[in-house]
Amino acid sequence: MKIMSSIGYMSRNHKDLVVLLTKKRKEAGITQANLAEAVQVSRKSINAIENGRYVPSTVLSIKIATVLNCKIEDIFKLHDGTFPLLSKSNHYE
């Protein structure tokens, strides 16, 4: 799988996950170190999330979204077609 750094595609075992954390963090004007301090993890942990080496827990994801004043879905998404109902979601509404 080709890694697309501009939108933060996850690599390795997380090929179905798109991470937009870098984009949202920069939009908020927050450094990795500041975000790490705010959510009580190391800067290396934030870097690992942004680079697709680590998928955060639900609690950490909620903390990150709260600090960035957004929804978790604004930071983490599934690739289109990963989950069949995603492409047919309008059909079930």
C-alpha positions as CSV (number, residue, x, y, z in Angstrom):
1,M,0.0,0.0,0.0
2,K,1.3,3.4,-0.9
3,I,1.4,5.8,2.1
4,M,0.0,9.2,1.3
5,S,1.4,11.6,3.8
6,S,-0.8,14.5,2.7
7,I,-3.9,12.9,4.2
8,G,-2.2,10.6,6.6
9,Y,-3.1,7.1,5.5
10,M,-2.3,4.4,8.0
11,S,0.1,1.7,7.1
12,R,0.9,-1.7,8.2
13,N,-2.0,-3.5,10.0
14,H,-4.2,-0.4,9.9
15,K,-4.6,-0.2,6.1
16,D,-8.3,0.5,6.5
17,L,-7.9,3.6,8.7
18,V,-7.3,7.2,7.5
19,V,-5.8,9.5,10.1
20,L,-6.3,13.2,9.6
21,L,-4.8,14.2,13.0
22,T,-1.8,16.1,11.5
23,K,-4.2,18.3,9.4
24,K,-6.6,19.0,12.3
25,R,-3.8,19.6,14.8
26,K,-2.1,22.1,12.4
27,E,-5.4,23.8,11.7
28,A,-5.8,24.3,15.4
29,G,-2.3,25.7,15.6
30,I,-1.2,23.1,18.1
31,T,2.2,21.4,18.1
32,Q,2.7,17.7,18.8
33,A,4.2,18.5,22.1
34,N,1.3,20.8,23.2
35,L,-1.2,18.2,22.1
36,A,0.7,15.4,23.9
37,E,0.8,17.5,27.1
38,A,-2.9,18.3,26.9
39,V,-3.9,14.6,26.5
40,Q,-1.2,13.3,28.9
41,V,0.9,11.2,26.6
42,S,4.3,11.6,25.1
43,R,5.0,13.6,22.0
44,K,6.3,10.3,20.5
45,S,2.8,8.8,21.0
46,I,1.2,11.7,19.0
47,N,3.9,11.3,16.3
48,A,3.3,7.5,16.2
49,I,-0.5,8.1,15.7
50,E,0.1,10.7,13.0
51,N,2.5,8.3,11.2
52,G,0.3,5.2,11.4
53,R,2.4,3.2,13.8
54,Y,-0.1,3.4,16.6
55,V,-3.9,3.4,16.8
56,P,-5.0,5.2,20.0
57,S,-7.5,3.9,22.5
58,T,-11.1,5.2,22.5
59,V,-10.3,7.3,25.6
60,L,-7.2,8.8,24.0
61,S,-9.2,9.5,20.8
62,I,-11.9,11.3,22.8
63,K,-9.3,13.4,24.6
64,I,-7.6,14.4,21.3
65,A,-10.9,15.3,19.7
66,T,-11.9,17.3,22.8
67,V,-8.6,19.3,22.7
68,L,-9.0,19.9,19.0
69,N,-12.7,20.8,19.4
70,C,-13.9,18.3,16.8
71,K,-15.5,14.9,16.5
72,I,-13.5,11.7,16.5
73,E,-14.8,11.1,12.9
74,D,-13.0,14.3,11.9
75,I,-9.7,12.7,12.9
76,F,-10.1,9.0,12.1
77,K,-12.0,7.6,9.2
78,L,-12.3,4.3,7.4
79,H,-11.3,4.1,3.7
80,D,-14.2,4.1,1.3
81,G,-15.4,0.6,0.6
82,T,-13.9,-0.8,3.8
83,F,-17.2,-1.4,5.5
84,P,-20.0,-2.3,3.0
85,L,-22.7,-0.3,4.9
86,L,-20.7,2.9,4.5
87,S,-21.2,3.0,0.8
88,K,-24.9,2.2,1.2
89,S,-25.6,4.3,4.3
90,N,-28.1,6.6,2.5
91,H,-30.1,3.5,1.5
92,Y,-30.7,2.6,5.2
93,E,-31.7,6.1,6.4
